[in-house]
Amino acid sequence: QAETKLKSLVQQHFAGLAPAQTVVQGLGSASDVILELAQQGAGMVVMATHGHGFLGRIALGSVAERVLRH
């Protein structure tokens, strides 16, 4: 279901732009998976954040922040 919804979202909002490949991965840490795809040559990575706030970032960290740091 996630893959179908993601592809639909990309078609709806990014139709006519550069071709996009969607990836749904359920295994491994999110930041590790994203970094691996980036190292394989992804031209752009689009990530959303949950907005856990300052204390949440300190306690748990943020996937987006970890990806940006690396």
C-alpha distances in whole Angstrom, upper triangle without the diagonal:
4,5,5,6,9,10,11,12,14,15,16,18,20,20,24,24,24,21,18,16,13,13,10,12,12,16,19,20,18,22,23,20,20,24,23,21,24,27,25,26,23,25,23,21,19,19,18,21,21,24,26,29,32,32,29,29,32,31,28,28,25,23,24,27,27,26,28,31,30
4,5,5,6,9,10,10,12,14,15,16,18,19,22,22,22,19,16,14,10,10,7,10,10,14,17,17,15,18,19,16,17,20,20,18,21,24,23,23,20,22,20,17,16,15,15,17,17,21,22,26,29,29,26,26,29,28,24,24,21,19,20,23,23,22,24,27,27
4,6,5,6,9,10,11,12,14,16,16,17,20,20,19,16,13,11,8,7,6,9,11,14,17,18,16,19,19,16,16,20,19,17,19,22,20,21,18,20,18,16,15,15,16,19,20,23,25,28,31,32,28,28,31,30,27,26,23,20,21,24,24,22,24,27,26
4,5,5,6,9,10,11,12,14,15,16,19,19,19,17,14,13,10,11,10,13,15,18,21,22,19,22,23,20,19,23,22,20,22,25,23,24,21,22,20,19,17,17,18,21,22,25,27,30,33,34,30,30,34,33,29,29,26,23,23,27,27,25,27,30,29
4,6,5,6,9,10,10,12,14,15,18,19,19,17,14,13,10,12,10,14,15,19,21,21,19,21,23,20,19,23,23,20,22,25,24,24,21,22,19,18,15,15,15,18,19,22,24,27,30,31,28,28,31,31,28,27,24,21,21,25,26,24,26,29,29
4,5,5,6,9,10,11,12,13,16,16,16,14,11,10,7,9,8,12,14,17,19,19,16,18,20,17,16,19,20,17,19,22,21,20,17,18,16,14,12,12,13,16,17,21,23,26,29,30,26,26,30,29,26,25,21,19,19,22,23,21,22,26,25
4,5,5,6,9,10,10,11,14,14,14,12,9,9,7,9,10,14,16,20,22,22,19,21,22,19,18,21,21,17,19,22,21,20,17,18,16,15,13,15,16,19,21,24,26,29,32,33,30,29,33,33,29,28,25,22,21,25,25,23,25,28,27
4,5,5,6,9,10,10,14,15,16,14,12,12,10,13,13,17,19,22,25,25,22,24,25,22,21,24,24,21,22,26,24,23,20,20,18,17,15,17,17,20,21,24,27,30,33,34,31,31,34,34,31,30,26,24,23,27,28,25,27,30,30
4,5,5,6,8,10,13,13,15,14,11,12,10,13,13,17,19,22,24,23,20,22,24,21,19,22,23,20,21,25,24,22,19,19,16,15,13,14,14,17,18,21,24,26,29,31,28,28,31,32,28,27,24,21,20,24,25,23,24,28,27
4,5,5,5,7,10,10,11,10,8,9,8,11,13,17,19,22,24,23,20,21,23,20,18,21,21,18,19,22,21,19,16,16,13,13,11,13,14,18,20,22,25,28,30,32,29,28,32,32,29,27,24,21,20,23,24,22,23,26,26
4,6,6,5,9,10,11,10,9,11,11,14,16,19,22,25,27,27,23,25,26,23,21,24,24,21,22,25,23,22,18,18,16,16,15,17,18,21,23,26,29,31,34,36,33,32,36,36,33,31,28,25,24,27,28,25,26,30,29
4,6,6,10,11,14,13,12,14,13,17,18,21,24,27,29,28,25,26,28,25,23,26,27,23,24,27,26,24,21,20,18,18,15,17,17,21,22,25,28,30,33,35,32,32,35,36,33,31,28,26,24,28,29,26,27,31,31
4,6,9,9,12,12,11,14,13,17,18,21,24,27,28,27,23,24,27,24,21,24,25,22,22,26,25,23,19,18,16,15,13,15,15,19,21,23,26,28,30,33,30,29,33,34,31,29,25,24,22,25,27,24,24,28,28
4,6,6,8,9,8,11,12,15,18,21,24,27,28,27,23,24,26,23,20,23,24,20,20,23,22,20,17,15,13,14,12,15,16,20,22,24,27,29,32,34,31,30,34,35,32,30,26,24,21,25,26,23,23,27,27
4,6,8,8,9,12,13,17,19,23,26,29,30,30,26,27,28,25,23,25,26,22,22,25,24,22,19,17,16,17,16,18,20,23,26,28,31,33,35,38,35,34,38,38,35,33,29,27,25,28,30,26,27,31,30
4,7,8,10,14,16,19,22,25,29,31,32,32,28,29,30,27,25,27,27,23,23,26,24,22,19,17,16,18,17,21,22,26,28,30,34,35,37,40,38,36,40,41,38,35,32,29,27,30,31,28,28,31,31
4,6,8,12,14,18,21,24,27,29,30,29,26,26,27,25,22,24,24,20,20,23,21,18,16,13,13,15,15,18,20,23,26,28,32,33,35,38,35,33,37,38,35,33,29,26,24,27,28,25,24,28,27
4,6,10,13,16,19,22,26,28,28,28,24,24,25,22,20,21,21,18,17,20,18,15,13,10,11,13,14,18,20,24,27,29,32,33,35,38,35,33,36,38,35,32,28,25,23,26,27,23,23,26,25
4,7,10,13,17,20,23,25,26,26,23,23,24,21,18,20,20,16,16,19,17,14,12,11,11,13,14,17,20,24,27,29,32,34,36,38,35,33,36,37,34,32,28,25,23,26,26,23,23,27,25
4,6,10,13,16,20,22,23,23,19,20,20,17,15,17,17,13,14,17,15,13,10,10,9,10,11,14,17,20,23,26,28,30,32,34,32,30,33,34,30,28,25,21,20,23,23,20,21,24,23
4,7,10,13,17,18,20,20,17,18,18,15,13,16,15,11,12,15,13,12,9,10,10,10,11,14,17,20,23,26,28,30,32,34,31,29,32,33,29,27,24,20,19,23,22,19,21,24,22
4,7,10,13,16,17,17,15,16,17,13,12,15,14,11,13,16,14,14,11,12,11,10,10,12,14,18,20,23,25,28,30,31,28,27,30,30,26,25,21,18,18,21,21,18,20,23,21
4,6,10,12,13,14,12,13,14,10,10,13,12,9,12,15,13,14,11,14,12,10,11,12,14,17,19,22,24,27,29,30,26,25,28,28,24,23,20,16,16,20,19,16,19,22,20
4,7,10,12,13,10,13,13,10,10,14,13,11,14,17,16,17,14,17,15,13,13,12,14,16,18,21,23,26,28,28,25,24,27,26,22,22,19,15,16,20,19,17,20,22,21
4,6,8,10,8,11,11,8,9,13,12,11,14,16,15,17,15,18,17,14,14,14,15,17,18,22,22,25,27,27,24,23,26,25,21,20,18,14,16,19,18,16,19,21,20
4,7,9,8,12,12,9,12,15,14,14,17,19,18,20,19,22,20,17,17,15,16,17,18,21,21,25,27,26,23,22,25,23,19,19,18,15,17,20,18,17,21,22,21
4,7,8,11,10,8,12,14,13,14,17,18,18,20,19,22,21,18,19,17,18,19,20,23,23,26,27,27,23,22,24,23,19,19,18,15,17,20,17,17,21,22,20
4,6,9,7,7,10,11,11,13,15,16,17,19,18,22,20,17,18,16,18,18,19,22,21,24,25,24,21,20,21,20,16,16,15,12,15,17,14,14,18,18,17
4,6,5,6,9,10,11,13,14,15,17,19,18,21,19,16,16,14,15,15,16,18,18,21,21,21,17,16,18,17,13,12,12,9,12,14,11,11,15,15,14
4,6,5,6,9,10,11,12,14,16,17,15,18,16,12,13,10,12,12,13,16,16,19,20,20,17,15,18,17,13,12,10,7,9,12,10,9,13,14,13
4,5,5,6,9,10,10,12,14,16,14,17,15,11,12,10,12,12,14,16,16,18,19,20,16,14,16,16,13,11,9,5,7,9,6,6,9,10,9
4,6,5,6,9,10,10,12,15,14,17,16,13,15,13,16,16,18,20,20,22,22,23,20,17,19,19,15,14,12,9,11,12,9,8,12,12,10
4,5,5,6,9,10,11,13,12,15,14,11,13,12,15,16,18,21,21,23,24,25,22,20,22,21,18,16,14,10,12,14,12,10,13,15,12
4,5,5,6,9,10,11,9,12,11,8,10,9,12,14,16,19,20,22,23,24,21,18,21,21,18,15,13,9,9,12,10,7,10,12,11
4,5,5,6,9,10,9,12,11,9,12,12,15,16,19,21,21,23,23,24,22,19,21,22,18,16,14,10,10,12,9,6,9,10,8
4,5,5,6,9,9,13,13,11,14,14,18,19,22,24,25,26,27,28,25,22,24,24,21,19,17,13,14,15,13,10,13,14,11
4,5,5,7,6,10,10,9,12,13,16,18,21,24,25,27,28,29,26,24,26,26,23,20,18,14,14,16,14,11,14,15,13
4,5,5,5,7,8,7,11,12,16,18,21,23,24,26,27,28,26,23,25,26,23,20,17,14,13,15,13,9,11,13,10
4,5,7,10,11,11,15,16,20,21,24,26,27,29,29,30,28,25,27,27,24,22,20,16,16,17,15,11,13,14,11
4,6,9,11,12,15,17,21,23,26,28,29,31,32,33,30,28,30,30,27,24,22,19,18,20,18,14,16,17,14
4,6,9,10,14,16,20,23,26,28,30,31,32,33,31,28,30,31,28,25,23,19,18,20,18,15,16,18,15
4,5,7,10,13,17,19,23,25,27,28,29,31,29,26,29,30,26,23,21,17,16,18,17,13,14,17,15
4,7,10,13,17,20,23,25,27,29,30,32,29,27,29,31,28,25,22,19,16,19,18,14,15,17,16
4,7,10,13,16,20,21,24,25,26,29,26,24,27,28,25,22,19,16,13,16,16,12,12,16,15
4,6,10,13,16,18,21,22,23,26,23,21,24,25,22,19,15,12,10,13,13,10,11,14,13
4,7,10,14,16,18,20,22,24,21,19,23,24,21,18,14,12,10,13,14,11,12,15,15
4,7,10,12,15,17,18,20,18,16,19,20,17,15,11,9,7,10,12,10,11,14,15
4,7,9,12,14,16,18,16,14,18,19,16,14,11,9,8,11,13,12,13,16,17
4,6,8,10,13,15,12,11,15,16,13,11,8,8,7,10,12,12,13,15,17
4,6,9,12,13,10,10,14,14,12,11,9,10,10,12,14,15,16,18,20
4,5,9,10,8,9,12,13,12,11,9,11,11,12,15,16,16,18,20
4,7,7,5,7,10,10,9,9,8,11,12,12,14,16,17,18,21
4,6,5,6,9,10,11,10,10,13,13,12,15,17,17,18,21
4,6,5,6,9,10,9,10,14,14,12,15,17,17,17,20
4,5,5,6,8,9,11,15,16,14,16,19,19,19,22
4,5,5,6,7,8,12,13,12,14,17,17,17,20
4,6,5,4,6,9,10,9,10,14,14,14,17
4,6,6,9,12,13,11,12,16,16,15,18
4,6,9,13,15,13,13,17,18,17,19
4,7,9,12,11,11,14,16,15,17
4,7,9,7,7,11,12,12,14
4,5,5,6,9,10,11,13
4,5,5,6,9,10,11
4,5,5,6,9,10
4,5,5,6,9
4,5,5,6
4,5,5
4,5
4
